[in-house]
Amino acid sequence: MTKGATLRIGAGLVSVSLIAGITPAQATEGYFPLGFGAIQRSQGGAGVAILGQDAMSQAINPAAIAGMSGQMSLGAELFMPFRGYDATGTAFIAPGSFDSGREIFLIPNFGWIRPLNSGTLGVSVFGNGGMNTSFPNITNTSPGCGGGPGVFCGGPAGVDLMQMFVSVSYANEAGPVRFGIAPTLAMQTFQANGLGAFGGMSVDPTRLTNNGHDFSYGLGLRLGAQVDLAPGLALGVSGQTRFDMTEFDRYAGLFEGGGDFDIPAQITLGVAWQAAPNLTVMLDAQRIYYSDIPAIGNAFGLGALGAPGGSGFGWDDVNVVRLGFEWRQNDRMTWRAGYAHSSNPMGAEDVTLGILAPGIVEDHFTFGGTYHRNARDSIDFAVVYAPEVRLSGPEVLPGGPTPGSDIALRMNQLGLSVGWTRRF
């Protein structure tokens, strides 16, 4: 394999490695989380139309806290993504079976609500983080690498990206309508190591890799509304604008547009139906506009890494359907269950680059509940399981697919969440 071919492959792998830092941040649809807090996760992430269940409800729909009493919620999730790949007949990618390291991450959340003379004020803090792809420094026996180090013949590959959101919500109601608005600050931190071999395809090799953690900041707006259509039946809608983020200057040779990596817009529509006095059924549909963000949606091969209009990951928009159930057994105990299905932004043609970003899970099964200790305190818990998905395709090099090659990405996820709510 020529040096130029190796660099072109490396450029694609670098593009994907950036996305890998955020892809499976939590039980995910693309890299958006399934839900915020234990209650939302226990019911499959659904609930955009339901009146607030705790202070974290404002994270899914700022209108949901209208009329709620003062309270505070604290919680965390132990997120466990298990990802790797199996390859045979490859010409450059290391053949064999390999797993990415680091499989346990702690992701916290916080919510606070205070009723005002007119309306309700809320603050929520939540994160997408805890994904860092780490493949070992193995001996690559593929013909194109010739015994060099690492899965991609460039030494240990590793990236790390975390996101945090701080949102201030205001909600009010007028008759059967509830509405809310939430200006939101987003912060990102990113680091990449071991990518120096790809410098020939970057507009700035000095800002490609091994530059420590960099930080990015930006603002966005989340909006929401709910309306009671009939007794026991409500409609809800929420959405967020695109977040205009500052550039990752230390990694301007990686991201399209000199380090630009904005957060995409999304919109969710849902209904909540009280099927029985103690049973509520929730159904949500969401669309996430990944293709609008050049670093994510641009096809690979459009240009050099870091260049305006340059290479991206080629992700399609993602559609998500969520179904949730809440059964109130008695005054002390509430049980929840849910299911979520999302489309896959990747295709079989993407598996070569997707080794560093196997965000391919499509189905989530969830269960949990709330135990009310007394009138003021309650404990929430949730279990989220995403069964293994395998996505197979040929190794694709600059000259085309490698005959007889096969790369199978695999991933499954487990999440354990707990939360505490104190009412004032």
N, C-alpha and C positions, 0 to 999 in steps of 0.2 A: 504494500500500500504506500502511496506517495505521501510526502509531507503535506502537500496541499489537501489531499483527501482526508488525512488525519485531522487537519485543522478545521475543515468543513464539518466533519463529524463532531469535533470538539465544540464548535460554535453552537451547534444544535443542542448538545448536551448542557452547555452553559446556560442557554436560554431556558431549558427545562429545569435545571437545577434551581433557578431563581423561583420558579413557580413551586417547586417542591418544598421550599421553605414554608409555604403557607397552605398547601393543598389539604392535608389531613389534619388541620389544626384542632378540630374536634370532630365528633361524629358529623360528617360533612356532606353537603351537596356542592360539588366543586370545592371551594374553600370557604363557603358560608357555613356557619354552625347549624346544627339541627335545632337548637333552641338555647335560650339563656336561662339558666337556673334549673333546679331539679324538677320543678313542676312542669315546665314546658317540655323538658326532655322526656319525662315519664309518659306524656301523652303524644309522642311522636312529633313534637315541635309545633303541633296545631294550637289554635287558640286566638287567632287574630280578631275574632268576632265576640269573644267571651269577655264579660266584665272582669276587671282585674282580680286575679287569684292571690297575688302577692306583689311586693314592690318591684319585682323583676318583670312584671307584665308590661311595663312601659317600654321595655327593650324590644318587644315584638310589635306593640302598637301603643304609641303615646296616648291615644284616646282612652285606653283601657283603665286608666287610673282615675277617670272623672268620678267624683263623688266618694272616693275611697277614704277611709280613715287613716290617721297617721300611723306609720309603721316603718320598720326597717328589716331588710332581708340580707343575710350573709350566706354564701354557699361556695362550693368548690366541686370540681369534677376531677377524678383520676381517669385520664384518657389514655387508652392503650391501643395504638395502631400496630398491627403486625404486617409488614410488607416486605416484598422481595421479588425475585425473578428466577426463572429456570430457562436456560438457553442451550441449544444444540446446533451444531453445524454453522456457527457464526464465524465471520472472517476477521472481526475486529473486537467485538464485545466479548468479554471473558466467558467462555463456556462453563456450564455447571449450574449449581443452585446456590444462591447467595441471599442473605437476609440483611436488611438495614438494621443498624444498632439503635439503641435508646428506644425503649418501648413503653415507658411510663412517664406521663406528664401531668402536672397539677395546674388546673385552670380555674382561677377564682372568679367570683362575681359579687356585686354589692348593689343594693337598691334602697332608696329612702323616699318616703312620701310624707307630705305635709299639706293638709287642707287649708285653703285660704278663705277669706271672706267671699271671694268670687273665684271659683275654680280650685284646682289642685296642682301643687308643685311637686315635682319629682326629680331625683338625681339617680342615675344608674352608671355603674362602671362594670365593664365586661371585656373579655379578651378573646382573640383568636391567637393561639400560640401553643408552643409545645411540640411543634414538628421540627425535627432536624434530621435530615437524611445523612446517614453515615455508613458508607460501604467500606470494607476493610482494604488494607494494602496487600492484596493477594498477588500471586504471580499469574499474569494473564497469558494463557497458553494459546490464544488464537493466532492464526497465521499472520495477521496484520500487526500484531503487537510484538510477537517474537519473544515472549517471556518478560515483558516489561511489567512494571508494578501497577496494580489497581484494576478494577472492573473496566475502566475506560482507558487503560494504559497511560494514566496520568497521576498515579499515586492515589492515596485515600481521597475520596470525594466527599465534601461536606458543606452544607449550607444551613443557615439558621435564620428564620424570620419570625417575629412575634408582632402582634397587633394589640393595641388597647384602645378602647372607646370610652369617652366620658361624655355623658349626655344629660342635658337639663331639659326636663319635660314640663309643659304646661297643658292642662286639659280642663275642659269645661263641658257642660251639657245644656241642651235646650230642648225640653220635651223629650221625645224618644231618640234624640240625636246626641251623641257624644263625639267630641273632636279634640285633637291634640296636635301639638307641634313640639319638636325636640331638636334644637341646634346641637350638633355633636362634634366634639374634637376627637380626631383620630391620631394615634402615634404609632409608628412602626420602627422596629430595629432589625437590622439585617447584617449578616456576615457570611462571607464565602471564603473557603480555603482550598488549596490544592488544584487550582484551575490555570496555573501559569502556562501550561502547554498550549493553551488556546489563544494566546496573545496575538497571534498573527491574523486572527479574524476580528479583532476588536479595534474600534476607532481610538481607544486609549488603553493600551495594555497595562499602564501603571495604575489604572483604576479598575482593574479586572478582578483581582483576587488578593487574599492575604492582607487586607487593609483593616482588620479589626471590625468592631461593630460600628455601623453608621445609623443615623436616625433620620426619620422623615415625619413631617407633621402636616395636617390638613384639616379642613372643615367640610362638613356636609350637613344636610338637613333631613330629618325624618318627620313624616306627616302621617296622620291616621284619623280614621273616623269609624264610628259604629252607629247603627240605627236598629231600633227594635221594630221589626216588620209586623209582628203579631205577638200575642202572649207566648213566651217560650221560644221565640224564633228571632234571631238577630243576624244582621249582615255586617261584616267588617272589612275594611281595606286599610292597608298601610304600605308605605314605600319610603325609599330613601333616594336622595339624589346621588350623583357621582361625587365622590370625595376628591377634591383637587389637592394632591399631596405635593410637598416639596420633594426635590430630587434626592436620591441617594448619591451624593457627590463622590463618595469614596468608591462607588461602583458604577460610575458613569460609563465605563466601558463594557458594562453588562446589559443594563436595561435600555430599551428603545428610548430615543430622545434624550440621551445623556443622563440616564438614571431615573427616568420618570416611571412611576408605578402607582397610578391612581386606583381607587377602590370603586368597583362598578355599582351602578344603580340597580335597584330591584323593586319589585312590586308584589304584594300578596293580597289575595282576595279570599274571604272565607265566610262560612256560616256556622252558627252554633244553634243547636236544637235541643230543647229540654224534652227528651222523649218520655220521661217519667218524672215524678216529683223529685226523685233522687238520682236521676241519670241524665247526663248531658253528652251529646254527640257533637264533635267538631270536625269540619272538613275544610281544609285550606288548599289553595293552589298558588304557587309562587313561580315567578320568572326572574332569573338573574342574568343581567346583560354583560356577560364576560367579553363578548366580541367587540364591545365599544372601547375597550381598553387596549391600545396598541401592543403593549408589552405582553398581554395575554392573548388577544385575538388575532394579531397579525400572523400570517403564515410564515413558517421558517423559510428563509431563502430570499426574502425581500431586500435584504441589505446586510451591512455589517452590524455586529453587536454594538449597541449604544448609539447607532446612527439614527437621525430623524427618519421615521418611517421604516426603520430596519426590522430585523427578524423578531418575531414573537413566538408564542407557543401554539397558536392556531386553534385555540379553544372555541367551541360553539357555545351559544347561550344554553342555559340549563333550565329545564322545567321540573318542578317538584310538586307532588301531591302528598298531603299529610292527612291522616285520619286519627282522631283521638277520642277517648272515652273517659268520662269521669263519673264514678259511682260513689255516692255518699252513703256509706253503710250505716253510720249513726253520727252523733255529734262529735265523737272522738276520732273516727277513722274515715278517711276518704281514699279510695283506690283509683288508679289510673292505668291505662294501657294505650298503646298507639302503634302506628305503622306509617312509614314514610318511604316513598319511592322517588328517585330522581333520575333524570336522563344522564347519560355519561358524556362528558365533553370530549372524550378521546375516542379514537377509532383504531382498528387493527394496524393502520399505517403509521400509528404514532408510538408503537411499543418500544422501538429502539431508543428514542429519546425519553419515553415515559418511564424508563427504569428508575430515574431519579425522582419521578413524580407519579407513583402508582395510585393516584386518587380515583380509583375506579369503582368503589363500592356504590351500590345502587339502592339497596334495601336496608331499612333500619326497623328493628322490632324493639319496642320499649315497654317498660313496666315500672310502676312505683306507686307512691301514695303520700299521704300527709297524716301525721298523728298529732292531734290537738291536745297538748299536755294540759292546758287550761285556757281561760278566755284570752290570755295575752300571748302565749307562746305556742308555736307549732314547729314540728320537725318534718321536713320533706326528704324524700329519697327517690332515686331513679336508677334503673339499670338499662343500658342501651347496648344492643348487639347488632352488628352488621356482619352477616355471614360472608364467607370468602367469595370473592369474585376473581375469575381468571380472564385475562384478555390476551389473546395470542395473535401473533402476526410474524412476518418475516423480518429479519434484520435488513434495514434499509440504509444503504450507503450512498454516497454521491453518484455512483454509477448505476444505482438501482438496487433492487432486492438481491440478497445473496441466495442463490439457488440452494434449496434443501435446508435453509436455516429456519429456526423457530425460536421466538422469544415469548415466554408466557409470564406476564405480570400477574402478581397475586397480592391480595390484601384483604384482611378482615379487621374488625375493630370491636373493642369492648370499652364501655364507659360506665363508671360508678359515680353517682352524684349524691350529695347531701346538702341540705340547706336548713337554716333556722330563721324564723320570722318572729319579731317582737312587735306587738301592737301597742300604741301609746294611748 
